[in-house]
Amino acid sequence: MLNHENLSQLRIVPIGEIKTGDFVVDLGKVVEIDKFPSRINLIILRFNEKHVIKFKPETLVVIK
């Protein structure tokens, strides 16, 4: 259940500020980051599997 304390831990950040180890809400923990001129790939650990998710550089994401 969400409460005020849980919500205060959430932050909206540009995708370019994501670091390995951050937890992207609704996706999972970031284990690798690949940056390209036209996109940023986050490799997310989800259900003990790695998933590559591609983002445009101007994307904002919610992390905790």
CHARMM internal coordinates of N, CA and C (Angstrom, degrees):
IC EDIT
DIST 1 N 1 CA 1.4459
DIST 1 CA 1 C 1.5234
ANGL 1 N 1 CA 1 C 108.97
DIST 1 C 2 N 1.3148
ANGL 1 CA 1 C 2 N 116.42
DIHE 1 N 1 CA 1 C 2 N 136.01
DIST 2 N 2 CA 1.4551
ANGL 1 C 2 N 2 CA 121.09
DIHE 1 CA 1 C 2 N 2 CA 178.54
DIST 2 CA 2 C 1.5211
ANGL 2 N 2 CA 2 C 110.57
DIHE 1 C 2 N 2 CA 2 C -82.39
DIST 2 C 3 N 1.3060
ANGL 2 CA 2 C 3 N 114.68
DIHE 2 N 2 CA 2 C 3 N 140.76
DIST 3 N 3 CA 1.4527
ANGL 2 C 3 N 3 CA 120.03
DIHE 2 CA 2 C 3 N 3 CA 171.78
DIST 3 CA 3 C 1.5194
ANGL 3 N 3 CA 3 C 107.86
DIHE 2 C 3 N 3 CA 3 C -138.26
DIST 3 C 4 N 1.3061
ANGL 3 CA 3 C 4 N 116.24
DIHE 3 N 3 CA 3 C 4 N 179.33
DIST 4 N 4 CA 1.4640
ANGL 3 C 4 N 4 CA 120.90
DIHE 3 CA 3 C 4 N 4 CA -176.42
DIST 4 CA 4 C 1.5226
ANGL 4 N 4 CA 4 C 111.64
DIHE 3 C 4 N 4 CA 4 C -57.81
DIST 4 C 5 N 1.3242
ANGL 4 CA 4 C 5 N 117.89
DIHE 4 N 4 CA 4 C 5 N -38.76
DIST 5 N 5 CA 1.4636
ANGL 4 C 5 N 5 CA 120.83
DIHE 4 CA 4 C 5 N 5 CA -179.37
DIST 5 CA 5 C 1.5220
ANGL 5 N 5 CA 5 C 111.08
DIHE 4 C 5 N 5 CA 5 C -65.57
DIST 5 C 6 N 1.3323
ANGL 5 CA 5 C 6 N 117.68
DIHE 5 N 5 CA 5 C 6 N -39.64
DIST 6 N 6 CA 1.4586
ANGL 5 C 6 N 6 CA 120.64
DIHE 5 CA 5 C 6 N 6 CA 177.58
DIST 6 CA 6 C 1.5253
ANGL 6 N 6 CA 6 C 110.87
DIHE 5 C 6 N 6 CA 6 C -64.93
DIST 6 C 7 N 1.3151
ANGL 6 CA 6 C 7 N 116.75
DIHE 6 N 6 CA 6 C 7 N -43.45
DIST 7 N 7 CA 1.4599
ANGL 6 C 7 N 7 CA 120.81
DIHE 6 CA 6 C 7 N 7 CA -178.43
DIST 7 CA 7 C 1.5195
ANGL 7 N 7 CA 7 C 111.79
DIHE 6 C 7 N 7 CA 7 C -65.71
DIST 7 C 8 N 1.3178
ANGL 7 CA 7 C 8 N 117.67
DIHE 7 N 7 CA 7 C 8 N -31.38
DIST 8 N 8 CA 1.4623
ANGL 7 C 8 N 8 CA 120.10
DIHE 7 CA 7 C 8 N 8 CA -178.94
DIST 8 CA 8 C 1.5267
ANGL 8 N 8 CA 8 C 111.67
DIHE 7 C 8 N 8 CA 8 C -69.66
DIST 8 C 9 N 1.3249
ANGL 8 CA 8 C 9 N 117.55
DIHE 8 N 8 CA 8 C 9 N -15.93
DIST 9 N 9 CA 1.4636
ANGL 8 C 9 N 9 CA 121.14
DIHE 8 CA 8 C 9 N 9 CA 178.65
DIST 9 CA 9 C 1.5277
ANGL 9 N 9 CA 9 C 112.13
DIHE 8 C 9 N 9 CA 9 C -83.65
DIST 9 C 10 N 1.3220
ANGL 9 CA 9 C 10 N 117.71
DIHE 9 N 9 CA 9 C 10 N -13.02
DIST 10 N 10 CA 1.4578
ANGL 9 C 10 N 10 CA 121.62
DIHE 9 CA 9 C 10 N 10 CA -177.71
DIST 10 CA 10 C 1.5248
ANGL 10 N 10 CA 10 C 110.43
DIHE 9 C 10 N 10 CA 10 C -84.55
DIST 10 C 11 N 1.3419
ANGL 10 CA 10 C 11 N 115.29
DIHE 10 N 10 CA 10 C 11 N 141.43
DIST 11 N 11 CA 1.4650
ANGL 10 C 11 N 11 CA 120.84
DIHE 10 CA 10 C 11 N 11 CA 177.76
DIST 11 CA 11 C 1.5222
ANGL 11 N 11 CA 11 C 109.00
DIHE 10 C 11 N 11 CA 11 C -136.19
DIST 11 C 12 N 1.3136
ANGL 11 CA 11 C 12 N 115.90
DIHE 11 N 11 CA 11 C 12 N 143.44
DIST 12 N 12 CA 1.4638
ANGL 11 C 12 N 12 CA 121.59
DIHE 11 CA 11 C 12 N 12 CA 173.78
DIST 12 CA 12 C 1.5232
ANGL 12 N 12 CA 12 C 106.86
DIHE 11 C 12 N 12 CA 12 C -100.02
DIST 12 C 13 N 1.3353
ANGL 12 CA 12 C 13 N 115.85
DIHE 12 N 12 CA 12 C 13 N 122.77
DIST 13 N 13 CA 1.4653
ANGL 12 C 13 N 13 CA 120.14
DIHE 12 CA 12 C 13 N 13 CA -177.29
DIST 13 CA 13 C 1.5294
ANGL 13 N 13 CA 13 C 109.76
DIHE 12 C 13 N 13 CA 13 C -135.17
DIST 13 C 14 N 1.3284
ANGL 13 CA 13 C 14 N 116.71
DIHE 13 N 13 CA 13 C 14 N 153.63
DIST 14 N 14 CA 1.4683
ANGL 13 C 14 N 14 CA 119.55
DIHE 13 CA 13 C 14 N 14 CA 172.82
DIST 14 CA 14 C 1.5299
ANGL 14 N 14 CA 14 C 109.66
DIHE 13 C 14 N 14 CA 14 C -65.06
DIST 14 C 15 N 1.2960
ANGL 14 CA 14 C 15 N 116.37
DIHE 14 N 14 CA 14 C 15 N 146.35
DIST 15 N 15 CA 1.4647
ANGL 14 C 15 N 15 CA 121.37
DIHE 14 CA 14 C 15 N 15 CA -177.46
DIST 15 CA 15 C 1.5324
ANGL 15 N 15 CA 15 C 111.57
DIHE 14 C 15 N 15 CA 15 C -56.94
DIST 15 C 16 N 1.3114
ANGL 15 CA 15 C 16 N 117.44
DIHE 15 N 15 CA 15 C 16 N -30.68
DIST 16 N 16 CA 1.4609
ANGL 15 C 16 N 16 CA 121.25
DIHE 15 CA 15 C 16 N 16 CA -179.85
DIST 16 CA 16 C 1.5203
ANGL 16 N 16 CA 16 C 114.16
DIHE 15 C 16 N 16 CA 16 C -67.72
DIST 16 C 17 N 1.3324
ANGL 16 CA 16 C 17 N 117.37
DIHE 16 N 16 CA 16 C 17 N -15.39
DIST 17 N 17 CA 1.4651
ANGL 16 C 17 N 17 CA 121.26
DIHE 16 CA 16 C 17 N 17 CA 179.72
DIST 17 CA 17 C 1.5253
ANGL 17 N 17 CA 17 C 113.12
DIHE 16 C 17 N 17 CA 17 C -95.02
DIST 17 C 18 N 1.3156
ANGL 17 CA 17 C 18 N 116.97
DIHE 17 N 17 CA 17 C 18 N -2.35
DIST 18 N 18 CA 1.4657
ANGL 17 C 18 N 18 CA 120.68
DIHE 17 CA 17 C 18 N 18 CA 179.60
DIST 18 CA 18 C 1.5252
ANGL 18 N 18 CA 18 C 109.23
DIHE 17 C 18 N 18 CA 18 C -66.74
DIST 18 C 19 N 1.3270
ANGL 18 CA 18 C 19 N 115.17
DIHE 18 N 18 CA 18 C 19 N 140.94
DIST 19 N 19 CA 1.4659
ANGL 18 C 19 N 19 CA 121.17
DIHE 18 CA 18 C 19 N 19 CA 178.25
DIST 19 CA 19 C 1.5274
ANGL 19 N 19 CA 19 C 109.21
DIHE 18 C 19 N 19 CA 19 C -121.73
DIST 19 C 20 N 1.3091
ANGL 19 CA 19 C 20 N 115.31
DIHE 19 N 19 CA 19 C 20 N 155.87
DIST 20 N 20 CA 1.4571
ANGL 19 C 20 N 20 CA 120.24
DIHE 19 CA 19 C 20 N 20 CA 173.30
DIST 20 CA 20 C 1.5269
ANGL 20 N 20 CA 20 C 108.36
DIHE 19 C 20 N 20 CA 20 C -56.76
DIST 20 C 21 N 1.3152
ANGL 20 CA 20 C 21 N 115.85
DIHE 20 N 20 CA 20 C 21 N 133.51
DIST 21 N 21 CA 1.4532
ANGL 20 C 21 N 21 CA 120.97
DIHE 20 CA 20 C 21 N 21 CA -178.72
DIST 21 CA 21 C 1.5167
ANGL 21 N 21 CA 21 C 113.70
DIHE 20 C 21 N 21 CA 21 C 100.75
DIST 21 C 22 N 1.3514
ANGL 21 CA 21 C 22 N 117.10
DIHE 21 N 21 CA 21 C 22 N -18.54
DIST 22 N 22 CA 1.4672
ANGL 21 C 22 N 22 CA 119.59
DIHE 21 CA 21 C 22 N 22 CA 176.09
DIST 22 CA 22 C 1.5212
ANGL 22 N 22 CA 22 C 109.31
DIHE 21 C 22 N 22 CA 22 C -65.57
DIST 22 C 23 N 1.3248
ANGL 22 CA 22 C 23 N 115.93
DIHE 22 N 22 CA 22 C 23 N 153.22
DIST 23 N 23 CA 1.4610
ANGL 22 C 23 N 23 CA 121.61
DIHE 22 CA 22 C 23 N 23 CA 176.63
DIST 23 CA 23 C 1.5168
ANGL 23 N 23 CA 23 C 108.01
DIHE 22 C 23 N 23 CA 23 C -110.17
DIST 23 C 24 N 1.3292
ANGL 23 CA 23 C 24 N 116.51
DIHE 23 N 23 CA 23 C 24 N 113.93
DIST 24 N 24 CA 1.4623
ANGL 23 C 24 N 24 CA 121.81
DIHE 23 CA 23 C 24 N 24 CA 178.51
DIST 24 CA 24 C 1.5257
ANGL 24 N 24 CA 24 C 107.50
DIHE 23 C 24 N 24 CA 24 C -87.12
DIST 24 C 25 N 1.3279
ANGL 24 CA 24 C 25 N 115.56
DIHE 24 N 24 CA 24 C 25 N 122.80
DIST 25 N 25 CA 1.4610
ANGL 24 C 25 N 25 CA 121.25
DIHE 24 CA 24 C 25 N 25 CA -176.84
DIST 25 CA 25 C 1.5280
ANGL 25 N 25 CA 25 C 109.80
DIHE 24 C 25 N 25 CA 25 C -57.75
DIST 25 C 26 N 1.3064
ANGL 25 CA 25 C 26 N 116.07
DIHE 25 N 25 CA 25 C 26 N 135.66
DIST 26 N 26 CA 1.4680
ANGL 25 C 26 N 26 CA 126.36
DIHE 25 CA 25 C 26 N 26 CA 179.97
DIST 26 CA 26 C 1.5259
ANGL 26 N 26 CA 26 C 114.03
DIHE 25 C 26 N 26 CA 26 C 70.27
DIST 26 C 27 N 1.3272
ANGL 26 CA 26 C 27 N 118.30
DIHE 26 N 26 CA 26 C 27 N 1.67
DIST 27 N 27 CA 1.4640
ANGL 26 C 27 N 27 CA 120.00
DIHE 26 CA 26 C 27 N 27 CA 177.31
DIST 27 CA 27 C 1.5196
ANGL 27 N 27 CA 27 C 111.27
DIHE 26 C 27 N 27 CA 27 C -118.94
DIST 27 C 28 N 1.3246
ANGL 27 CA 27 C 28 N 117.41
DIHE 27 N 27 CA 27 C 28 N -58.57
DIST 28 N 28 CA 1.4554
ANGL 27 C 28 N 28 CA 120.75
DIHE 27 CA 27 C 28 N 28 CA -179.98
DIST 28 CA 28 C 1.5141
ANGL 28 N 28 CA 28 C 112.12
DIHE 27 C 28 N 28 CA 28 C 140.86
DIST 28 C 29 N 1.3265
ANGL 28 CA 28 C 29 N 114.86
DIHE 28 N 28 CA 28 C 29 N -167.29
DIST 29 N 29 CA 1.4599
ANGL 28 C 29 N 29 CA 122.30
DIHE 28 CA 28 C 29 N 29 CA -176.73
DIST 29 CA 29 C 1.5271
ANGL 29 N 29 CA 29 C 110.59
DIHE 28 C 29 N 29 CA 29 C -80.68
DIST 29 C 30 N 1.3320
ANGL 29 CA 29 C 30 N 116.03
DIHE 29 N 29 CA 29 C 30 N 134.61
DIST 30 N 30 CA 1.4645
ANGL 29 C 30 N 30 CA 122.18
DIHE 29 CA 29 C 30 N 30 CA 178.75
DIST 30 CA 30 C 1.5267
ANGL 30 N 30 CA 30 C 108.25
DIHE 29 C 30 N 30 CA 30 C -81.05
DIST 30 C 31 N 1.3409
ANGL 30 CA 30 C 31 N 116.47
DIHE 30 N 30 CA 30 C 31 N 121.05
DIST 31 N 31 CA 1.4625
ANGL 30 C 31 N 31 CA 120.20
DIHE 30 CA 30 C 31 N 31 CA 179.73
DIST 31 CA 31 C 1.5280
ANGL 31 N 31 CA 31 C 112.41
DIHE 30 C 31 N 31 CA 31 C -107.60
DIST 31 C 32 N 1.3329
ANGL 31 CA 31 C 32 N 117.19
DIHE 31 N 31 CA 31 C 32 N -21.89
DIST 32 N 32 CA 1.4664
ANGL 31 C 32 N 32 CA 121.62
DIHE 31 CA 31 C 32 N 32 CA 177.02
DIST 32 CA 32 C 1.5212
ANGL 32 N 32 CA 32 C 108.76
DIHE 31 C 32 N 32 CA 32 C -150.96
DIST 32 C 33 N 1.3353
ANGL 32 CA 32 C 33 N 115.36
DIHE 32 N 32 CA 32 C 33 N 155.97
DIST 33 N 33 CA 1.4643
ANGL 32 C 33 N 33 CA 121.18
DIHE 32 CA 32 C 33 N 33 CA 177.36
DIST 33 CA 33 C 1.5220
ANGL 33 N 33 CA 33 C 108.12
DIHE 32 C 33 N 33 CA 33 C -136.13
DIST 33 C 34 N 1.3253
ANGL 33 CA 33 C 34 N 116.34
DIHE 33 N 33 CA 33 C 34 N 128.55
DIST 34 N 34 CA 1.4637
ANGL 33 C 34 N 34 CA 122.25
DIHE 33 CA 33 C 34 N 34 CA 174.43
DIST 34 CA 34 C 1.5192
ANGL 34 N 34 CA 34 C 107.53
DIHE 33 C 34 N 34 CA 34 C -116.70
DIST 34 C 35 N 1.3389
ANGL 34 CA 34 C 35 N 116.67
DIHE 34 N 34 CA 34 C 35 N 121.38
DIST 35 N 35 CA 1.4628
ANGL 34 C 35 N 35 CA 120.58
DIHE 34 CA 34 C 35 N 35 CA -179.11
DIST 35 CA 35 C 1.5214
ANGL 35 N 35 CA 35 C 110.04
DIHE 34 C 35 N 35 CA 35 C -107.61
DIST 35 C 36 N 1.3200
ANGL 35 CA 35 C 36 N 115.15
DIHE 35 N 35 CA 35 C 36 N 131.54
DIST 36 N 36 CA 1.4496
ANGL 35 C 36 N 36 CA 123.70
DIHE 35 CA 35 C 36 N 36 CA 177.11
DIST 36 CA 36 C 1.5264
ANGL 36 N 36 CA 36 C 107.52
DIHE 35 C 36 N 36 CA 36 C -128.85
DIST 36 C 37 N 1.3277
ANGL 36 CA 36 C 37 N 118.33
DIHE 36 N 36 CA 36 C 37 N 161.79
DIST 37 N 37 CA 1.4731
ANGL 36 C 37 N 37 CA 119.36
DIHE 36 CA 36 C 37 N 37 CA -179.24
DIST 37 CA 37 C 1.5318
ANGL 37 N 37 CA 37 C 113.65
DIHE 36 C 37 N 37 CA 37 C -58.20
DIST 37 C 38 N 1.3195
ANGL 37 CA 37 C 38 N 117.42
DIHE 37 N 37 CA 37 C 38 N -35.95
DIST 38 N 38 CA 1.4664
ANGL 37 C 38 N 38 CA 119.56
DIHE 37 CA 37 C 38 N 38 CA -174.82
DIST 38 CA 38 C 1.5281
ANGL 38 N 38 CA 38 C 114.31
DIHE 37 C 38 N 38 CA 38 C -102.83
DIST 38 C 39 N 1.3331
ANGL 38 CA 38 C 39 N 117.54
DIHE 38 N 38 CA 38 C 39 N -5.62
DIST 39 N 39 CA 1.4642
ANGL 38 C 39 N 39 CA 119.55
DIHE 38 CA 38 C 39 N 39 CA -179.59
DIST 39 CA 39 C 1.5255
ANGL 39 N 39 CA 39 C 110.83
DIHE 38 C 39 N 39 CA 39 C -162.12
DIST 39 C 40 N 1.3164
ANGL 39 CA 39 C 40 N 114.05
DIHE 39 N 39 CA 39 C 40 N 164.25
DIST 40 N 40 CA 1.4617
ANGL 39 C 40 N 40 CA 121.60
DIHE 39 CA 39 C 40 N 40 CA 173.41
DIST 40 CA 40 C 1.5196
ANGL 40 N 40 CA 40 C 106.78
DIHE 39 C 40 N 40 CA 40 C -126.02
DIST 40 C 41 N 1.3182
ANGL 40 CA 40 C 41 N 116.08
DIHE 40 N 40 CA 40 C 41 N 126.14
DIST 41 N 41 CA 1.4593
ANGL 40 C 41 N 41 CA 121.11
DIHE 40 CA 40 C 41 N 41 CA 177.95
DIST 41 CA 41 C 1.5213
ANGL 41 N 41 CA 41 C 108.90
DIHE 40 C 41 N 41 CA 41 C -100.25
DIST 41 C 42 N 1.3187
ANGL 41 CA 41 C 42 N 115.67
DIHE 41 N 41 CA 41 C 42 N 126.66
DIST 42 N 42 CA 1.4543
ANGL 41 C 42 N 42 CA 120.36
DIHE 41 CA 41 C 42 N 42 CA 171.96
DIST 42 CA 42 C 1.5155
ANGL 42 N 42 CA 42 C 107.78
DIHE 41 C 42 N 42 CA 42 C -103.37
DIST 42 C 43 N 1.3083
ANGL 42 CA 42 C 43 N 116.23
DIHE 42 N 42 CA 42 C 43 N 129.90
DIST 43 N 43 CA 1.4554
ANGL 42 C 43 N 43 CA 120.69
DIHE 42 CA 42 C 43 N 43 CA 173.75
DIST 43 CA 43 C 1.5251
ANGL 43 N 43 CA 43 C 104.94
DIHE 42 C 43 N 43 CA 43 C -98.56
DIST 43 C 44 N 1.3158
ANGL 43 CA 43 C 44 N 114.39
DIHE 43 N 43 CA 43 C 44 N 115.16
DIST 44 N 44 CA 1.4618
ANGL 43 C 44 N 44 CA 123.09
DIHE 43 CA 43 C 44 N 44 CA -172.06
DIST 44 CA 44 C 1.5229
ANGL 44 N 44 CA 44 C 109.18
DIHE 43 C 44 N 44 CA 44 C -108.81
DIST 44 C 45 N 1.3113
ANGL 44 CA 44 C 45 N 116.07
DIHE 44 N 44 CA 44 C 45 N 137.08
DIST 45 N 45 CA 1.4605
ANGL 44 C 45 N 45 CA 120.59
DIHE 44 CA 44 C 45 N 45 CA 173.36
DIST 45 CA 45 C 1.5212
ANGL 45 N 45 CA 45 C 107.88
DIHE 44 C 45 N 45 CA 45 C -91.08
DIST 45 C 46 N 1.3185
ANGL 45 CA 45 C 46 N 114.93
DIHE 45 N 45 CA 45 C 46 N 115.90
DIST 46 N 46 CA 1.4645
ANGL 45 C 46 N 46 CA 121.03
DIHE 45 CA 45 C 46 N 46 CA -176.85
DIST 46 CA 46 C 1.5192
ANGL 46 N 46 CA 46 C 108.08
DIHE 45 C 46 N 46 CA 46 C -139.29
DIST 46 C 47 N 1.3159
ANGL 46 CA 46 C 47 N 116.75
DIHE 46 N 46 CA 46 C 47 N 123.17
DIST 47 N 47 CA 1.4658
ANGL 46 C 47 N 47 CA 122.22
DIHE 46 CA 46 C 47 N 47 CA -178.12
DIST 47 CA 47 C 1.5301
ANGL 47 N 47 CA 47 C 111.30
DIHE 46 C 47 N 47 CA 47 C 54.33
DIST 47 C 48 N 1.3295
ANGL 47 CA 47 C 48 N 115.59
DIHE 47 N 47 CA 47 C 48 N 42.19
DIST 48 N 48 CA 1.4692
ANGL 47 C 48 N 48 CA 123.24
DIHE 47 CA 47 C 48 N 48 CA 179.15
DIST 48 CA 48 C 1.5234
ANGL 48 N 48 CA 48 C 113.64
DIHE 47 C 48 N 48 CA 48 C 60.90
DIST 48 C 49 N 1.3205
ANGL 48 CA 48 C 49 N 117.06
DIHE 48 N 48 CA 48 C 49 N 23.82
DIST 49 N 49 CA 1.4633
ANGL 48 C 49 N 49 CA 122.41
DIHE 48 CA 48 C 49 N 49 CA 175.12
DIST 49 CA 49 C 1.5213
ANGL 49 N 49 CA 49 C 108.73
DIHE 48 C 49 N 49 CA 49 C -130.05
DIST 49 C 50 N 1.3248
ANGL 49 CA 49 C 50 N 115.96
DIHE 49 N 49 CA 49 C 50 N 148.22
DIST 50 N 50 CA 1.4596
ANGL 49 C 50 N 50 CA 120.53
DIHE 49 CA 49 C 50 N 50 CA 176.40
DIST 50 CA 50 C 1.5260
ANGL 50 N 50 CA 50 C 109.20
DIHE 49 C 50 N 50 CA 50 C -88.58
DIST 50 C 51 N 1.3289
ANGL 50 CA 50 C 51 N 115.29
DIHE 50 N 50 CA 50 C 51 N 134.16
DIST 51 N 51 CA 1.4605
ANGL 50 C 51 N 51 CA 121.94
DIHE 50 CA 50 C 51 N 51 CA 178.01
DIST 51 CA 51 C 1.5198
ANGL 51 N 51 CA 51 C 108.45
DIHE 50 C 51 N 51 CA 51 C -127.77
DIST 51 C 52 N 1.3271
ANGL 51 CA 51 C 52 N 116.61
DIHE 51 N 51 CA 51 C 52 N 135.00
DIST 52 N 52 CA 1.4624
ANGL 51 C 52 N 52 CA 121.70
DIHE 51 CA 51 C 52 N 52 CA 177.25
DIST 52 CA 52 C 1.5227
ANGL 52 N 52 CA 52 C 107.83
DIHE 51 C 52 N 52 CA 52 C -94.98
DIST 52 C 53 N 1.3257
ANGL 52 CA 52 C 53 N 115.09
DIHE 52 N 52 CA 52 C 53 N 125.57
DIST 53 N 53 CA 1.4567
ANGL 52 C 53 N 53 CA 120.78
DIHE 52 CA 52 C 53 N 53 CA 178.36
DIST 53 CA 53 C 1.5201
ANGL 53 N 53 CA 53 C 107.44
DIHE 52 C 53 N 53 CA 53 C -123.37
DIST 53 C 54 N 1.3298
ANGL 53 CA 53 C 54 N 115.71
DIHE 53 N 53 CA 53 C 54 N 126.43
DIST 54 N 54 CA 1.4666
ANGL 53 C 54 N 54 CA 121.71
DIHE 53 CA 53 C 54 N 54 CA -174.73
DIST 54 CA 54 C 1.5196
ANGL 54 N 54 CA 54 C 110.30
DIHE 53 C 54 N 54 CA 54 C -99.10
DIST 54 C 55 N 1.3400
ANGL 54 CA 54 C 55 N 115.22
DIHE 54 N 54 CA 54 C 55 N 136.56
DIST 55 N 55 CA 1.4611
ANGL 54 C 55 N 55 CA 121.87
DIHE 54 CA 54 C 55 N 55 CA -179.62
DIST 55 CA 55 C 1.5185
ANGL 55 N 55 CA 55 C 110.00
DIHE 54 C 55 N 55 CA 55 C -130.14
DIST 55 C 56 N 1.3205
ANGL 55 CA 55 C 56 N 116.37
DIHE 55 N 55 CA 55 C 56 N 149.44
DIST 56 N 56 CA 1.4558
ANGL 55 C 56 N 56 CA 121.09
DIHE 55 CA 55 C 56 N 56 CA 169.46
DIST 56 CA 56 C 1.5236
ANGL 56 N 56 CA 56 C 107.43
DIHE 55 C 56 N 56 CA 56 C -74.66
DIST 56 C 57 N 1.3335
ANGL 56 CA 56 C 57 N 118.12
DIHE 56 N 56 CA 56 C 57 N 149.48
DIST 57 N 57 CA 1.4732
ANGL 56 C 57 N 57 CA 120.54
DIHE 56 CA 56 C 57 N 57 CA -176.15
DIST 57 CA 57 C 1.5289
ANGL 57 N 57 CA 57 C 114.71
DIHE 56 C 57 N 57 CA 57 C -60.49
DIST 57 C 58 N 1.3199
ANGL 57 CA 57 C 58 N 118.20
DIHE 57 N 57 CA 57 C 58 N -22.46
DIST 58 N 58 CA 1.4710
ANGL 57 C 58 N 58 CA 120.35
DIHE 57 CA 57 C 58 N 58 CA -178.30
DIST 58 CA 58 C 1.5316
ANGL 58 N 58 CA 58 C 113.27
DIHE 57 C 58 N 58 CA 58 C -89.34
DIST 58 C 59 N 1.3176
ANGL 58 CA 58 C 59 N 118.06
DIHE 58 N 58 CA 58 C 59 N 5.02
DIST 59 N 59 CA 1.4630
ANGL 58 C 59 N 59 CA 122.95
DIHE 58 CA 58 C 59 N 59 CA -176.84
DIST 59 CA 59 C 1.5283
ANGL 59 N 59 CA 59 C 111.91
DIHE 58 C 59 N 59 CA 59 C -70.10
DIST 59 C 60 N 1.3257
ANGL 59 CA 59 C 60 N 115.38
DIHE 59 N 59 CA 59 C 60 N 141.58
DIST 60 N 60 CA 1.4627
ANGL 59 C 60 N 60 CA 122.19
DIHE 59 CA 59 C 60 N 60 CA 171.84
DIST 60 CA 60 C 1.5270
ANGL 60 N 60 CA 60 C 107.94
DIHE 59 C 60 N 60 CA 60 C -105.40
DIST 60 C 61 N 1.3293
ANGL 60 CA 60 C 61 N 116.72
DIHE 60 N 60 CA 60 C 61 N 140.83
DIST 61 N 61 CA 1.4618
ANGL 60 C 61 N 61 CA 121.03
DIHE 60 CA 60 C 61 N 61 CA 178.58
DIST 61 CA 61 C 1.5224
ANGL 61 N 61 CA 61 C 109.70
DIHE 60 C 61 N 61 CA 61 C -130.62
DIST 61 C 62 N 1.3207
ANGL 61 CA 61 C 62 N 115.31
DIHE 61 N 61 CA 61 C 62 N 158.51
DIST 62 N 62 CA 1.4635
ANGL 61 C 62 N 62 CA 121.45
DIHE 61 CA 61 C 62 N 62 CA 178.04
DIST 62 CA 62 C 1.5222
ANGL 62 N 62 CA 62 C 107.88
DIHE 61 C 62 N 62 CA 62 C -101.99
DIST 62 C 63 N 1.3319
ANGL 62 CA 62 C 63 N 115.69
DIHE 62 N 62 CA 62 C 63 N 126.18
DIST 63 N 63 CA 1.4662
ANGL 62 C 63 N 63 CA 120.42
DIHE 62 CA 62 C 63 N 63 CA 179.01
DIST 63 CA 63 C 1.5195
ANGL 63 N 63 CA 63 C 109.48
DIHE 62 C 63 N 63 CA 63 C -124.01
DIST 63 C 64 N 1.3301
ANGL 63 CA 63 C 64 N 113.97
DIHE 63 N 63 CA 63 C 64 N 162.76
DIST 64 N 64 CA 1.4627
ANGL 63 C 64 N 64 CA 118.56
DIHE 63 CA 63 C 64 N 64 CA 171.48
DIST 64 CA 64 C 1.4977
ANGL 64 N 64 CA 64 C 109.35
DIHE 63 C 64 N 64 CA 64 C -135.43
END
COOR INIT
IC SEED 1 N 1 CA 1 C
IC BUILD
